[in-house]
Amino acid sequence: MLLNYVLLAGFILICDRLSKFLVMNRMIEGESIPIIPSFLYLTYVRNQGAAFGFLQGQVIFLSAIAVVCLLFILTQWKKIMERGPFVRWGVVISLVGAIGNLIDRLRWGAVIDFVDVIIFPPIFNIADVAIVFGVALLFWEVLVNDRKAS
């Protein structure tokens, strides 16, 4: 079972790192390439804050929060693995997303973002999608499955 988590985490991390590498090496910062005009663009930006530009320039603080969360998850790993599949997968997927963005902050002092959906203001990346999807699984567990147990 652990192998399944490692394989998915590795796949997500490779996709995140490779996509950011390609964006950084084939685009200039601020460049925007239409994929589906008036809807979806690849727009290369460096985000020195958190989601929606919150805490701009607080790279050390945001990195420290990520490291503390990662250490907490690692210390609670056995308890997490005893929970249901939505919790296990949610934590793993969110964890790998946090690692992807932490690597950016430590290496470049900013997170590399490039997915630009015109109807959704923030530009984001694959690691961000992993974090949101993982947290959604955790919410699903709390909102749906925990109610069944009550």
C-alpha positions as CSV (number, residue, x, y, z in Angstrom):
1,M,0.0,0.0,0.0
2,L,2.8,2.4,0.8
3,L,4.1,1.9,-2.7
4,N,0.9,3.4,-4.1
5,Y,1.3,6.6,-2.1
6,V,5.0,6.8,-3.1
7,L,4.2,6.3,-6.8
8,L,1.4,8.9,-6.9
9,A,3.4,11.4,-4.9
10,G,6.4,10.9,-7.2
11,F,4.2,11.3,-10.3
12,I,2.7,14.6,-8.9
13,L,6.1,15.9,-7.9
14,I,7.7,15.0,-11.3
15,C,4.8,16.7,-13.1
16,D,5.2,19.8,-11.0
17,R,8.9,20.1,-11.3
18,L,9.0,19.3,-15.0
19,S,6.2,21.8,-15.8
20,K,7.9,24.6,-13.9
21,F,11.3,23.7,-15.5
22,L,9.7,24.0,-19.0
23,V,8.0,27.3,-18.2
24,M,11.2,28.8,-16.7
25,N,13.3,27.6,-19.7
26,R,10.9,28.4,-22.5
27,M,9.2,31.5,-21.4
28,I,10.2,34.9,-20.0
29,E,8.7,36.1,-16.8
30,G,5.4,37.9,-17.5
31,E,4.9,36.2,-20.9
32,S,1.5,34.8,-21.6
33,I,0.7,32.2,-24.2
34,P,-3.0,31.5,-25.1
35,I,-4.0,27.8,-24.9
36,I,-7.7,28.4,-25.3
37,P,-8.0,32.1,-26.1
38,S,-10.1,34.2,-23.7
39,F,-10.2,31.3,-21.2
40,L,-6.9,29.5,-20.6
41,Y,-3.3,30.8,-20.8
42,L,0.2,29.8,-19.8
43,T,1.4,32.9,-17.9
44,Y,4.8,32.8,-16.2
45,V,4.9,34.6,-12.9
46,R,6.9,34.3,-9.7
47,N,4.7,34.5,-6.6
48,Q,6.6,35.6,-3.4
49,G,3.5,35.1,-1.3
50,A,0.8,32.5,-0.6
51,A,-2.4,32.0,-2.4
52,F,-4.1,35.1,-3.9
53,G,-0.9,37.1,-3.2
54,F,-1.4,36.9,0.6
55,L,1.7,37.5,2.6
56,Q,3.7,38.8,-0.3
57,G,7.5,38.8,0.3
58,Q,7.2,36.5,3.3
59,V,9.2,33.7,1.8
60,I,11.0,32.7,5.0
61,F,7.8,32.7,7.0
62,L,5.9,30.7,4.4
63,S,8.8,28.2,4.1
64,A,8.9,27.8,7.9
65,I,5.2,27.1,8.0
66,A,5.6,24.5,5.3
67,V,8.5,22.8,7.0
68,V,6.6,22.7,10.4
69,C,3.5,21.2,8.6
70,L,5.7,18.6,6.9
71,L,7.4,17.6,10.1
72,F,4.0,17.4,11.8
73,I,2.7,15.1,9.1
74,L,5.8,12.9,9.3
75,T,5.5,12.6,13.1
76,Q,1.8,11.6,12.8
77,W,2.3,9.3,9.8
78,K,1.2,6.1,11.6
79,K,-2.0,7.8,12.9
80,I,-2.8,9.1,9.4
81,M,-2.4,5.7,7.8
82,E,-4.9,4.3,10.3
83,R,-7.6,6.7,9.0
84,G,-9.8,6.2,6.0
85,P,-8.7,6.5,2.4
86,F,-9.8,10.1,1.9
87,V,-7.7,11.2,4.8
88,R,-4.7,9.1,3.7
89,W,-4.8,10.2,0.0
90,G,-5.7,13.8,1.0
91,V,-2.7,14.1,3.3
92,V,-0.3,12.5,0.8
93,I,-1.5,14.6,-2.2
94,S,-1.5,17.9,-0.2
95,L,2.0,17.0,1.3
96,V,3.5,16.6,-2.2
97,G,2.0,19.8,-3.3
98,A,3.5,21.6,-0.3
99,I,6.9,20.0,-1.1
100,G,6.7,21.2,-4.7
101,N,6.1,24.8,-3.7
102,L,8.6,24.7,-0.8
103,I,11.3,23.6,-3.3
104,D,10.5,26.7,-5.3
105,R,10.6,29.0,-2.3
106,L,13.9,27.6,-1.1
107,R,15.5,27.6,-4.6
108,W,14.2,30.8,-6.2
109,G,12.6,32.7,-3.4
110,A,9.2,32.5,-5.1
111,V,6.8,29.9,-6.3
112,I,6.6,29.5,-10.1
113,D,3.0,29.8,-11.3
114,F,1.8,29.5,-14.8
115,V,-1.8,28.2,-15.1
116,D,-3.9,31.3,-15.9
117,V,-7.7,30.7,-16.1
118,I,-9.2,34.0,-17.0
119,I,-12.4,33.5,-15.0
120,F,-10.3,32.6,-11.9
121,P,-8.0,35.5,-10.8
122,P,-5.0,33.8,-9.3
123,I,-2.4,32.1,-11.5
124,F,-1.4,28.7,-10.1
125,N,0.6,25.6,-10.7
126,I,0.4,21.8,-10.4
127,A,1.5,21.8,-6.8
128,D,-1.3,24.2,-6.0
129,V,-3.8,21.9,-7.6
130,A,-2.5,19.0,-5.6
131,I,-2.9,21.0,-2.3
132,V,-6.5,22.0,-3.2
133,F,-7.4,18.5,-4.3
134,G,-5.8,16.9,-1.2
135,V,-7.6,19.4,1.1
136,A,-10.9,18.7,-0.7
137,L,-10.5,15.0,0.1
138,L,-9.9,15.8,3.7
139,F,-13.1,18.0,3.7
140,W,-15.0,15.2,2.1
141,E,-13.9,12.9,4.9
142,V,-15.0,15.3,7.5
143,L,-18.2,16.5,6.0
144,V,-19.5,13.2,4.5
145,N,-17.9,10.2,6.1
146,D,-17.6,11.6,9.7
147,R,-21.3,12.3,9.7
148,K,-22.0,8.6,9.0
149,A,-20.1,7.7,12.1
150,S,-22.1,10.1,14.3
